[in-house]
Amino acid sequence: MAYFAPFIDASGLHIPAYTDIRDQLVADAKTIFGSDIYLGIDTQDYQWISAVADIIYDSFLTSQGVYNSRGPSTALGSPLDIIVKLNGIKRLAAVFSTCYVTLTGTAGTTITNGVAGDTNGNGWSLSSPIVLDGAGQATALATCQIAGPVTANPGQLNKIVTPTYGWTSITNDLAASIGTNVETDAQLRSRQAISTAQPSRTVLEGMQGAVAAVSGVTRFRVYENDTNVTDPDGLPAHSVTAVVEGGDSTSIASAIYEKKGPGCYTNGTTEIILTDAYGNPTFVRFYRPTYVDIDVVVNVKALSGYTSNTTADIKAAIAAYCDSLLIGDDLYVSSLWSASFAANEVPNKPQFSITGLTAAKHGGSPSTADIVILFNEVTRGNTAYIVVNVT
């Protein structure tokens, strides 16, 4: 195409391509200095024109970025943060994994600013101070020093990083509560779109929007059973069932209560008692998701460039995919193949091929069958449960 001045019409902002700008500058130079001037790519004049054209094109791209920042569907980064504030929401910060641990040692020992370690080399800061009781034990909350979905399975948080006289051991009986990374632009856009449903014409959409707007909520799903019988998932007749990850329980219950229809039963195992405007107690129920760890066995054939880092990348890619699924989403084994191939650094020059892949819920028998996830479950990736066999 020939060069044209940037313009805005009904379809948006239009800018010329770099090559159009460069060719126009070449044509202008010939008009000024004569058509017989030599401007081949090996000349200094052409190199100068190319550099100027690149600077002009960069300026046009910046203008396009500013134009795109006007709306949530195309804004990126901080402009998107500003826009979504109009809907009363903000980007979710990273969340640190937490885990309750049991400390043992000499009775009466005080542990100040203690740090524990897991088998993967991550540090976990302990609540402080901690005083061992008469039996020489104490329970403390350990917070991972690295933000994001860091896992710690039972028994893996077992190292004392800051030795203290009288403190002899530490362990975790339960798995850690998994943290999250900073909310991505795509996730924030999706939540913004749902939040605008609060004033919608359907009660269910309004409830979804209200739950999405609760600070700290990361994933959620709302089900409705408007029939006269219990549905196959066990959801009661004439009920709504919200499954919510993150956020304050009372705030979530309030959001559900304010949007639900009269006489509609709220279903779930987490029960919050609210008081209405007339002082009457109201019970609101919802579910917290049950996390399902996934065992995966991948058989790969190493190709040129395969290293031990590639094995770690395959595990990380599979775990990240499991963490990305929504509440109630079934896990299709074929998707794990695609997730594994993401570990190839150069797509057109693979470092490995996959000869087989099986998966199952943790503790089950791995197979090629898809994994059915219940309405209140969500898959969770854990590299400790992913095995990569290399040949």
N, C-alpha and C positions, 0 to 999 in steps of 0.2 A: 504493500500500500504506500501511497504518497504521504508525505508529512501533512499533518493538519494541526491546528491549534486545539488544545484541550477544550472540551465543552461538556455541558451537562444537559441531558434531555430526559424524556420520560423513563428511559431505561437505565439512567444513571450517569456516572462520570466516564468519559472516554479520553484516553491519552494515546499518543502515537507510540509505536515501538521504537526501541533503541536504533534499529537499522534505518527506520524512516528519518529519525533525527540526524543520524550520521550522514545519510545520503543527501539530505537537504543542505547540511553544512558544506558538503563537498560541492554541490551545485552552486551554492552561494559563493564559494571561493572562486570557482571558475568564472562566475559572472563578474566578480570584482577584479580578478587578476588575469583573466583571459582564458578562453576555452582550451588553449594549447598547454596550459599548466599541467605538469605531470603530478598526479596525486595517487600513485600506486601505494600498496600497503607497505612497501619497503622504504617510503619516504618519511622524513621527519614531519613534514607538514600534515601528512595523513595521520600519523600517530598523534599529533597535537589535536587534530579535528576529532579523532576517536575519543581522546581523553575528555574533551569539552562535551561531546555528545553523551558520554557516560555520566558526567556530572548533571547535565540537564535532565537526563532520564531518571536519575536518582531523585531529583527534585520533584518530578512528576509522580514518581512512585510514592513519595512522602505525601503529596497532595491527595493521592488516591487513598492512602492509609487514613488520613484525616477525614476524608469523605466517608469512608467505610465505618469510622468510629461513631457515626451518628446513631446507629441502631444496634441492638443486642445480637442480631444474627450475623453481623460482620465485624463487630468491634473485637479488638484483641487486647489482652493484658489490662493495664490500668484504665483505659477508656471504658472497657466493659465493666470494671468495678464501679465506675462512676455512674454508668447508665442503670445498672441493676438496683442501685440505691433508691431510684425512683419507685421501685416495687417493694421497698422495705426489706431487701435482703442484701447480703454481702457474701463475698467469696469465703468459703470455709478454710480456715487455717489448717495446717498440718496437725495431726493428733499423734501423741506419743503412746506407744504400747505400754500397758501397765500390767502388773502381776502381783498377787499376794504371795509372800514368801514366809517361810518359817525359819527363824534363826535359833541356834542352840549354842550353849556355852555355860559359863559359870554364872550362877544366880547373882543378880544385882549388877551385872556388867552393863555399862552405858555405852552405846554406840552412837557416835555423833558424825553426821555427814558420811555415812557408810556408802560404799559402792560395791555392788555385786557384779559378777560376770556370768555370761552364759557360754555354752559350748561352742557358739559361733563367733566368740570374741567381742560381743557387744557389752557395753557397760550399762548398768542399771542403778540409778540413784535411789537410795532408800529414804523413806520418811525419817525425820530426825527431830529429837533424839529418840533412841530405842533403848528401853531398859528390860533386860531379861528378868523374868519373874522367878519365884522361888524354885520352880522346877528347871530353871535355866533355859527357858524358851520365851519367844516373843513372835508375834505376827506383825509384818510391816508391808507397806505398799511400795513396790519397786517400780520406778518409771524409767523406761528406756531413754538413754541419752541421745539416741538417733530418732528423729521423727519419721513416721511412716509405718507401713505394715511389717514390723519386725515380730517374728514369731518366737515363742519360747514354750516348748512342749513340757509336760510334767517331768520334773527331774533334771531339766536342762539348765536351769538357773542355779548353779551349784558352786560357783567360785567366789572366794573372798578377795576383792581387789584392793581394799584398804584394810589391812590387818589391824585388829584391835585386841589388846590383851583381854582374854576371857571369852572372846568370840571364836568358836571352833568350826562351825559349819552353817550352811544355808541351803535350802532347797525349796522348790515350788511343787505343791501337790496338784495344782490345776494349771491348765494352759493359760497363757497370757491373753488379756483382752487386746485385740489387734488394733493398732493405730492406723491412720490414713495419711496419704500424701496431701499436699495442698490441692484444693479443688482445681481441676483444669478448666480451660475456657469452655470446652464442649460440655462438661458437667454443669458448669454454672449457667450456660445458656439453656440447657434442658430444665434446670430447676427454676430459672426465671420464667420460662414458658408455662410451667405448671403453676407457678405462683400467681400468674395473671388470671388463673381460673377461679380465684376466690369469689369474684362477683358474678360468676357464671350463672346460667339459667338452670343447671342441674345441681342438686344438693351434693351428689357424690364428687363431682368435679371441684366444687367449692371446698369440700373436706380435703381432697388431695392437695389443693393449693394451700390451704391453711397449714397442713402438716409439713409441706415442703418449706414453708416460710419460717418454721420453728428453728431457732438458732441451734446449730450443732447437728441437725438431722442430715445424714449422709445418703442413706438409701431407705426407700419405703415402698410399700404396695398396699393398696386399699381394695378389698373385695366386697362385693355386695351379693347377698342372697335374698332376692325379693319373692321367692316362692314360699309355699306353705309347708315344705318339707326340708329336712336337713340335706344338704348337698353331698356329693361323693367325697369331698374333702373334709366333711364333718362340720361345716359351717352351719350354724342354726338357722332356722327359717326366720325371715324378716329381720335380718341382722346385717351389720357392717363389721368387717374385720380389718383392722389396720395392723400391719407388721412394720415396725419402725426401728431403724438403726440410728443410734446417736440421739442427742438432744435430751433436754430435761423432761422427765416423765410427767410432771404436773403440767408443763407447758403443752406437751403433746395431747394430754387428756383434755385440756381446755380447748385446744384447736378442734378436736373431734366433737366435743360437746356443743360448741358454738355453731357448728355446721351440720350436725346430724338432724334428721327429721324427727318430729315428735313420735314417741312410741317405738322408735327403732332401737333394737338391742345392740349394744356394743360388745363384741366378742373378743376374748383374749385372756391371757393368764396374768398379765400385769393389771392390777386394779387400783385405781386412784379415786378417792372420795373428794368430790367437789361440792361446793355450797352455792346454790343458785341465788338469785336476787332476793328471794323471800326467806332465805335461811334454811331451805330444805336440802338435805344431803342427796347427792346424785352420784351413782357409781358409773365410772367410765372405764372400760377395759380395752386393752390392745395387747399385741404380742411384741416381744423383742425377738429378733431372728435367732434361730438356732444355726450355729456354724457347722458346716459339714466339710471336714478335711478330706482331700482327695489323694488316694494312692495312685501313682502313675508309673508305669514301666515303659521306657522307650528303648528300643533296640536300634542303634545307628551304625552305619558303616562310615568309618573315618575316611575323608578325602584329603586332598592336598590342603595344608593350612590348618588342619584340625589340631587343637591344643586342649590342655586341661581347662583353660578358660572357656572354651567352647562348651564343654560339659556344664560348667557353672551357668553359662548364658542360657542353655536349653532349659535347665531347671528354673532359672529366674523367669524366663518367658512363659513357661507353663503356669508357674505360681501366679504371675501377674494376670494372666488370662482368667484363672479361677477367681481371683479377687475382683475382676471387672464385671462379673455377671450380676444381674439384679436379683432381688429376693424372689424366690419361686421359680427362677429360670432353670430348666433342665440342662444338664451338661452333655453336649453331643461330642462323642469321642473324636469324630472327624475334625472338630474345631481344634482339638489339642494338637493334631498334626500341623495345622496352619500356625498355631502358636509356637510350636517347636521350630518351624522353619524361620521364624522371625529372628532366631539366633544367628542366622547366616549374615555375616558382616557385609558381604558383597552378593546381592541376589543373583546376578548372572554368573557367579563363580562360587557355587556352594561348597562349603567345607565338609558337608556330610549329607548322607541320604538316610532316610528312615526305612527300616526293614520291617518294623512292627511296633505297635503301640497298644497298650491295654490300660484300663483304669477301673477304679472302683471306689466306693466310699471307704474311708479309712478302716482297715481291719477286715474288709471283705475280700472276695476272690477277684483279682483283676481279670477283665474280659474286654472284648471289643464292643459290648453292648452299651448303649447310651445310659446315662445315670439319671434316674427320676428324682427330682427334688420336690419336697413337700411345699405347700403354700407358705409356710412360715420358716423355711430353711433357706440358706444361701451358702454357696460354695466358698471355700477358703483355700488359698494356695499355701503350701508349706513345702519348702525345698527338702526338708528332712524326709518327706514321704514320697519323693520323686527319685526314681532310680534310672540312670542312663547306662545301658550296657553298650560298650564300644567294641567293634570288631574291625 
